[in-house]
Amino acid sequence: MQFFFYMSTIIFIGFQILYTVIPLFSSKVKKLNTDCAEKSISVLVPAYNEELTIKNCIDAMEGLNYSNYEVIIINDGSKDQTFQKLNELLDLSLSEREADCKLTYAAIKGIYHSEKYKNIFVIDKFNGGKADSLNAGIDCANSDIVITLDADSMLEINSLKYVNQYFHDDKIIALGGTVKIVQGAEKKNGVIIDKFTGKGIIKSQVISYIHGFYVRKLTQSAFNSIVVISGAFGAFYKSLLVDVNGFRSTVGEDIDITLKIHEYIKANNLDKKLVYAPEAVCYTECPENITNFYKQRIRWQKAYVDCILIYWSKLSRKFSFGVSIFFAIDGFVLGTLTAFTTIFYIIQSLFLGTNFFQIIILMSSVLLINALQIGVSLCLCKKYGSNYSLKDYFRMFVFSQVELLTYRNLLLYMNIVGTFKYFDNDEGWGFVERKGVSSIS
């Protein structure tokens, strides 16, 4: 066990150096080109019991700087008043639109269009889960590009412009945008002002998202090895999603669809890319208490375990070297297995009185690497247009060092629990309570 711990530590430090250096060289801000011809875009919003949040999502759609797009909200058999709320907000009427019948999903009750907003449609269907809802939306979409968006997410005004601009590169077939935490953000004179405020659990997630996108995804994108295009904001060619048979009903449909696309590229020997588009931004509401944070992270960990079990034996044969390394080593070995070895190592040190010198050296190394990476991520956050105050950037840096010893250790526990809980076979929506109070509209 100690040998594995030492080896994983060396590999961990190697990856962290990579995540520190690469973003500095691969971060080039794309200037918005307003002259790009607009490709048709369908924004799919799967919704299950979202009566409190769906208004914010719709409000954000109104102000988008784009004309050639439609919004398709999929009500997945909600048990609350989601459909009634949609009817109230949109004034729904039955539509003549029909599905392509190329993908499988639970039966559709009806397809509606809004009398208020001609580009907004609603699919009312029987419950089948998030992946099932996305497949129904893909089948009914009339556009070349499909964007998947969570019902509690709100698109920034130029987000579709940037998505469109990236897709003018013929090699790009899918991309993920930047997801920011909406709590603390507010719009003043048409400009979104970001603020580092709220409970510690919210601040921890703000740091985690900034680091995860501006450091990790920038690095993976540089190697065409993005492991997860976030379900909160991802964009794909519709034809590609049909070719890979859509989303699989699983606990982690966003990881699964990303890996299916990588597998499709390798199988067909395509010179294509999945990239991270940092300039395309959406805001999402994060959990505000430990209970809901626990639910969310357990679901994320179960998703990783699910895909590891399905794709592990295929990695060397059906995926590129980069994808295999980032998924198997960085994602599973460092993200899951080291949680177990770290706990074992700490317990051994506390009860047997050994390894204290090694622990001090290890913790010092981790603190140093964390400080460097957070510094890089905050610089890139500023570079890509976030407008936190200098005081907030300083507070974020200091908080990141404190949360390394608090909330970050909580994640170790959740990774362990999530790994075991994967085997309880719960693949539902994994509903996390949202308040729908924070908004950028």
Secondary structure as the mmCIF struct_conf table of DSSP 4:
data_model
#
loop_
_struct_conf.conf_type_id
_struct_conf.id
_struct_conf.beg_label_comp_id
_struct_conf.beg_label_asym_id
_struct_conf.beg_label_seq_id
_struct_conf.end_label_comp_id
_struct_conf.end_label_asym_id
_struct_conf.end_label_seq_id
HELX_RH_AL_P HELX_RH_AL_P1 GLN A 2 SER A 26
HELX_LH_PP_P HELX_LH_PP_P1 VAL A 29 LEU A 32
TURN_TY1_P TURN_TY1_P1 THR A 34 ASP A 35
BEND BEND1 CYS A 36 CYS A 36
STRN STRN1 ILE A 41 ALA A 47
BEND BEND2 TYR A 48 ASN A 49
TURN_TY1_P TURN_TY1_P2 GLU A 51 THR A 53
HELX_RH_AL_P HELX_RH_AL_P2 ILE A 54 GLU A 62
TURN_TY1_P TURN_TY1_P3 GLY A 63 GLY A 63
BEND BEND3 ASN A 65 ASN A 65
BEND BEND4 SER A 67 ASN A 68
STRN STRN2 TYR A 69 ASP A 76
BEND BEND5 GLY A 77 GLY A 77
BEND BEND6 LYS A 79 GLN A 81
HELX_RH_AL_P HELX_RH_AL_P3 THR A 82 LEU A 90
STRN STRN3 LEU A 92 LEU A 94
BEND BEND7 LEU A 103 LEU A 103
BEND BEND8 ALA A 106 ALA A 106
HELX_LH_PP_P HELX_LH_PP_P2 ALA A 107 ALA A 107
STRN STRN4 ILE A 108 SER A 114
BEND BEND9 GLU A 115 LYS A 116
TURN_TY1_P TURN_TY1_P4 LYS A 118 ASN A 119
STRN STRN5 ILE A 120 LYS A 125
HELX_RH_AL_P HELX_RH_AL_P4 LYS A 130 CYS A 140
BEND BEND10 SER A 143 ASP A 144
STRN STRN6 ILE A 145 LEU A 149
TURN_TY1_P TURN_TY1_P5 ALA A 151 ASP A 152
STRN STRN7 SER A 153 LEU A 155
TURN_TY1_P TURN_TY1_P6 ILE A 157 ASN A 158
HELX_RH_AL_P HELX_RH_AL_P5 SER A 159 TYR A 166
TURN_TY1_P TURN_TY1_P7 PHE A 167 HIS A 168
BEND BEND11 ASP A 169 ASP A 169
TURN_TY1_P TURN_TY1_P8 ASP A 170 LYS A 171
STRN STRN8 ILE A 172 ILE A 181
TURN_TY1_P TURN_TY1_P9 GLN A 183 GLY A 184
STRN STRN9 GLU A 186 LYS A 188
TURN_TY1_P TURN_TY1_P10 ASN A 189 GLY A 190
STRN STRN10 VAL A 191 ILE A 193
HELX_LH_PP_P HELX_LH_PP_P3 ASP A 194 ASP A 194
BEND BEND12 GLY A 198 GLY A 198
HELX_RH_AL_P HELX_RH_AL_P6 GLY A 200 HIS A 211
HELX_RH_PI_P HELX_RH_PI_P1 GLY A 212 LYS A 217
HELX_RH_AL_P HELX_RH_AL_P7 LEU A 218 ALA A 222
TURN_TY1_P TURN_TY1_P11 PHE A 223 ASN A 224
TURN_TY1_P TURN_TY1_P12 GLY A 231 ALA A 232
STRN STRN11 PHE A 233 TYR A 237
HELX_RH_AL_P HELX_RH_AL_P8 LYS A 238 ASP A 243
TURN_TY1_P TURN_TY1_P13 VAL A 244 ASN A 245
BEND BEND13 GLY A 246 GLY A 246
BEND BEND14 THR A 250 THR A 250
TURN_TY1_P TURN_TY1_P14 VAL A 251 GLY A 252
HELX_RH_AL_P HELX_RH_AL_P9 GLU A 253 ALA A 267
TURN_TY1_P TURN_TY1_P15 ASN A 268 ASN A 269
STRN STRN12 LYS A 273 THR A 284
HELX_LH_PP_P HELX_LH_PP_P4 GLU A 285 PRO A 287
BEND BEND15 ASN A 289 ASN A 289
HELX_RH_AL_P HELX_RH_AL_P10 ILE A 290 TYR A 311
HELX_RH_3T_P HELX_RH_3T_P1 TRP A 312 LYS A 314
HELX_RH_AL_P HELX_RH_AL_P11 LEU A 315 LYS A 318
BEND BEND16 PHE A 319 PHE A 319
HELX_RH_AL_P HELX_RH_AL_P12 PHE A 321 SER A 324
HELX_RH_PI_P HELX_RH_PI_P2 ILE A 325 LEU A 337
HELX_RH_AL_P HELX_RH_AL_P13 THR A 338 LEU A 352
HELX_RH_AL_P HELX_RH_AL_P14 PHE A 356 LYS A 383
TURN_TY1_P TURN_TY1_P16 TYR A 384 GLY A 385
HELX_RH_AL_P HELX_RH_AL_P15 LEU A 390 GLU A 403
TURN_TY1_P TURN_TY1_P17 LEU A 404 THR A 406
HELX_RH_AL_P HELX_RH_AL_P16 TYR A 407 LYS A 421
HELX_RH_3T_P HELX_RH_3T_P2 TYR A 422 ASP A 424
BEND BEND17 GLY A 428 GLY A 428
#
